[in-house]
Amino acid sequence: MNENKTSELGFRIKVFLVDDQFIVYETLRRMLIDDNDIELIYCQEPADAITKAIESKPTLILQDLVMPDIEGLTLVKFYRSTPELRDIPIIVLSSKEEATTKAEAFEYGANDYLVKLPDKIELIARIRYHSKAYINLLERNLAYESLEKSQNALASELSKAGDYVVSLLPSELKTNEVDTCWKFIPSAQLGGDAFGYHWIDEDNFAMYLLDVCGHGVGSALMSVSALNVLRTQTFNKMDYYQPASLMNSLNKTFQMSEHNGLYFTIWYGIYNKKTHNLKFAAGGHPPAFIIDRNSKVIKLKNENFIIGGIPDFPYSDNEIFLEPPFSIYIYSDGVYEIEKPDNNIWEMDEMIDFISANHTINNQDINQLFEYVKNLSGKNVLDDDFSMVKINIKE
């Protein structure tokens, strides 16, 4: 007697017999009487076979070939064209050992062929073999469905998280003093880039962009944490007017040894509309650049280490006088570290030259840049986050 009555996921061996002779059913019932894990379901009317097979959900169909009204091979054909039954193994039962009939049965979709009535041991072995294969298929399909549901749920949560990150990014400004625009295209659902800008007071305008190493949930969480520190200005120990001082505070707050090995780069600047001075600092970040009123390009370089790397690194800042109007571009390295068709990397100076040649007062130059690097890479999704902020100081 077999004690394993069901599979791990609860599937039981069910044999669906279609034969107009009751004696065949009775003989098979007696053969299987000691195997409690095998359930035998009988259908004597061929016309009811499809409906009852769908209802009973067997793991194997035993189909007689010669029956009144409907031929067995016709039913085999119907089974294979019925979505609920097409994968169920079929053993054809025949009274003759004929090669042509066998070939025809296999052509129609049968899995096996037995001359009835077979030896009990052979029959049970074949029932178990074919049923086990089908149950494995069912379990695999369930696993795939479960995995797909899990992946869909995860994708939905990641999408919501991505939407949340985007919701923290600033609205575009259109005033007499400042005009802003930006483009943010993460390479994954959750990227490590974030940026912002705002008036600290009526005279001083802050602007910043940070890039956390890696992608995914961890990088996004750190990015959001750092962004909130900058945009809410709620940390009393941080001097938001002094870029170098702010960098030192950020470095102490976000040490990679305390943040799962994560670090970030950042560019931060403060423009004073009365003095026309721009004070800025970069922590391992590419230099922002300016296109001034005479279309001259000015790189805002500042050599400092990444945020989170060296606990007591002495950050410094620089200051420059700028006569409005001018445009400031702040960006991450994902806008220029693009692999070209010749396997060389498109470099930062090439990107700056592209922007300079296509400079406009609106954000068309950023859009043009994105389309260009996308075509250059030959990919719809870039390898790194594309983040660029443009700030037009008008007066």
LINZIGI-V854676 format. One record per pair of residues at least 4 apart in sequence whose ideal C-beta (glycine too) atoms are under 7 Angstrom apart, sorted by the first residue. I is the first residue (numbers start at 1). GAP is how many residues later the second one is. Records with the same first field share a line. If there is no record, write none. Layout:
# LINZIGI-V854676
I: GAP ; GAP
This chain:
# LINZIGI-V854676
1: 33 ; 35
2: 33 ; 34 ; 35
4: 33
5: 7 ; 31 ; 32
6: 4 ; 5 ; 6
7: 4 ; 128 ; 132
9: 130 ; 133
11: 48 ; 124 ; 127 ; 128
12: 25 ; 27
13: 24 ; 25 ; 26 ; 46 ; 114 ; 118
14: 25 ; 27 ; 42 ; 43 ; 44 ; 45
15: 23 ; 24 ; 25 ; 26 ; 43 ; 45 ; 47 ; 112
16: 25 ; 27 ; 37 ; 40 ; 42 ; 44 ; 45 ; 46
17: 8 ; 11 ; 23 ; 24 ; 25 ; 26 ; 45
18: 25 ; 28 ; 31 ; 43 ; 44 ; 45 ; 46 ; 57
19: 5 ; 6 ; 45 ; 74
20: 24 ; 26 ; 44 ; 47 ; 48
22: 4 ; 22
23: 4
24: 4 ; 92 ; 93
25: 4 ; 17
26: 4
27: 4 ; 90
28: 4 ; 12
29: 4 ; 11
31: 89 ; 92
32: 6 ; 8
35: 89
38: 89
41: 15 ; 17
43: 5 ; 6 ; 9
46: 21 ; 23 ; 24 ; 29
47: 22 ; 23
48: 4
49: 4 ; 26
50: 4 ; 28 ; 32
51: 4
52: 4
53: 5 ; 8 ; 32
54: 30 ; 31
58: 30
59: 72 ; 75 ; 76
60: 28 ; 29 ; 31 ; 67 ; 70 ; 71 ; 74
61: 18 ; 27 ; 29
62: 29 ; 31
63: 9 ; 12 ; 13 ; 27 ; 29 ; 30
64: 8 ; 29
65: 7 ; 8 ; 27 ; 28 ; 29
66: 6 ; 29
67: 4 ; 5
70: 4 ; 5
72: 4 ; 20
73: 4 ; 31 ; 32 ; 35
74: 4
75: 4
76: 4 ; 14 ; 16 ; 29 ; 32 ; 33 ; 34
77: 4 ; 31
78: 4
79: 6 ; 7 ; 9 ; 11
80: 6 ; 28 ; 29
82: 4
87: 47 ; 50
88: 46
89: 22 ; 41 ; 44 ; 45
90: 19 ; 20 ; 21
91: 20 ; 21 ; 23 ; 35 ; 39
92: 13 ; 18 ; 21
93: 21 ; 23
94: 7 ; 19 ; 21 ; 22
95: 20 ; 21
96: 5 ; 19
97: 18
98: 4
99: 4
100: 4
101: 4
102: 4 ; 11
103: 4
104: 4
105: 5 ; 8
106: 4
111: 19
112: 14 ; 18
114: 4
118: 4 ; 5
119: 4
120: 4
121: 4
122: 4
123: 4
124: 4
125: 4
126: 4
127: 4
128: 4
129: 4
130: 4
131: 4
132: 4
133: 4
134: 4
135: 4
136: 4
137: 4
138: 4
139: 4
140: 4
141: 4
142: 4
143: 4
144: 4
145: 4
146: 4
147: 4
148: 4
149: 4
150: 4
151: 4
152: 4
153: 4
154: 4
155: 4
156: 4
157: 4
158: 4 ; 31 ; 32
159: 4 ; 30
160: 4
161: 4 ; 29 ; 59
162: 4 ; 24 ; 27 ; 28
163: 4
165: 25 ; 29 ; 55 ; 59
166: 18
168: 56 ; 59
169: 15 ; 26 ; 27
170: 26 ; 27 ; 28
172: 8 ; 9
173: 5 ; 6 ; 7
174: 5
176: 218 ; 219
177: 96 ; 217 ; 218
178: 27 ; 213 ; 214 ; 215 ; 216
179: 213 ; 215
180: 17 ; 210 ; 211
181: 181 ; 182 ; 185 ; 209
182: 13 ; 206 ; 207 ; 208
183: 180 ; 183 ; 184 ; 187 ; 203 ; 205
184: 9 ; 203
185: 185 ; 201
186: 4 ; 5 ; 7 ; 199
187: 4 ; 28 ; 147 ; 194 ; 195 ; 196 ; 197 ; 198
188: 27 ; 28
190: 25 ; 26 ; 27 ; 30
191: 24 ; 29 ; 194
192: 19 ; 20 ; 21 ; 22 ; 23 ; 27 ; 28 ; 31 ; 193
193: 18 ; 30 ; 139 ; 192 ; 194
194: 16 ; 29 ; 30 ; 32 ; 33
195: 13 ; 14 ; 135 ; 192 ; 194
196: 12 ; 31 ; 34 ; 35
197: 8 ; 9 ; 10 ; 192 ; 194
198: 8 ; 33
199: 5 ; 6
200: 4 ; 6 ; 40 ; 41
203: 69 ; 70 ; 71
204: 37 ; 66 ; 68
205: 66 ; 68
206: 34 ; 64
207: 62 ; 121 ; 123 ; 182 ; 184
208: 22 ; 58 ; 59 ; 60
209: 58 ; 121 ; 122 ; 123 ; 178 ; 180
210: 13 ; 16 ; 54 ; 55 ; 56
211: 53 ; 54 ; 74 ; 121 ; 122
212: 7 ; 10 ; 11 ; 50 ; 52
213: 6 ; 49 ; 50 ; 51
214: 4 ; 5 ; 48
215: 4
216: 4
217: 4
218: 4 ; 42 ; 44
219: 4 ; 43
220: 4
221: 4
222: 4 ; 37 ; 40 ; 42
223: 4
224: 4
225: 4
226: 4 ; 24 ; 28 ; 38
227: 4
228: 4
229: 6
233: 7
237: 12
238: 8 ; 11
239: 6 ; 7
240: 6
241: 29
242: 4
243: 4 ; 25 ; 26 ; 27 ; 36 ; 37 ; 38 ; 74
244: 4 ; 37 ; 71 ; 72 ; 73
245: 4
246: 4 ; 22
247: 4 ; 34 ; 36 ; 57 ; 68
248: 4 ; 67
249: 4
250: 4 ; 57
251: 56 ; 57 ; 62 ; 64
254: 5 ; 53 ; 54
255: 4 ; 53 ; 56
256: 5 ; 6 ; 7 ; 52 ; 53
259: 49
263: 43 ; 44 ; 45 ; 46
264: 42 ; 43 ; 44
265: 18 ; 19 ; 20 ; 41 ; 42
266: 17 ; 19 ; 41
267: 13 ; 15 ; 18 ; 21 ; 63
268: 12 ; 13
269: 9 ; 10 ; 11 ; 19
270: 9
271: 7 ; 122
272: 5
276: 45 ; 46 ; 47 ; 48
277: 42 ; 44
278: 41 ; 42 ; 44
279: 38 ; 40
280: 20 ; 22 ; 37 ; 38
281: 21 ; 23 ; 34 ; 35 ; 36
282: 5 ; 20 ; 22
283: 21 ; 22 ; 23 ; 24 ; 32
284: 20 ; 21 ; 22
286: 45 ; 47 ; 62
287: 12 ; 13 ; 14
288: 12 ; 40 ; 41 ; 42
289: 8 ; 9 ; 10 ; 11 ; 40 ; 63
290: 8 ; 10 ; 32 ; 36 ; 37 ; 38
291: 4 ; 6 ; 35 ; 36 ; 65 ; 68
292: 4 ; 6 ; 30 ; 34
293: 30 ; 32 ; 33
297: 55 ; 59
302: 15 ; 16
304: 11 ; 12
305: 4 ; 5 ; 8
322: 4
324: 69 ; 70 ; 71
325: 67 ; 68 ; 69
326: 67
327: 32 ; 63 ; 64 ; 65
328: 63
329: 26 ; 59 ; 61
330: 59
331: 4 ; 56 ; 57
332: 53 ; 55
333: 4 ; 51
334: 48 ; 50 ; 51 ; 52 ; 53
335: 16 ; 34 ; 38 ; 51 ; 53
336: 10 ; 11 ; 12 ; 14 ; 15
337: 8 ; 47
338: 7 ; 8 ; 35 ; 38 ; 39
339: 4 ; 6 ; 38
340: 4 ; 5 ; 6 ; 36
346: 4 ; 5 ; 27 ; 30
348: 4
349: 4
350: 4
351: 4
352: 4
353: 4
354: 4 ; 15 ; 18
355: 4 ; 10 ; 14
358: 7 ; 10
359: 6
360: 4 ; 5
361: 31
363: 4 ; 27
364: 4
365: 4
366: 4 ; 22 ; 24
367: 4
368: 4
369: 4
370: 4 ; 16
371: 4
372: 4
373: 4 ; 9
374: 5 ; 6 ; 8
377: 5
382: 4
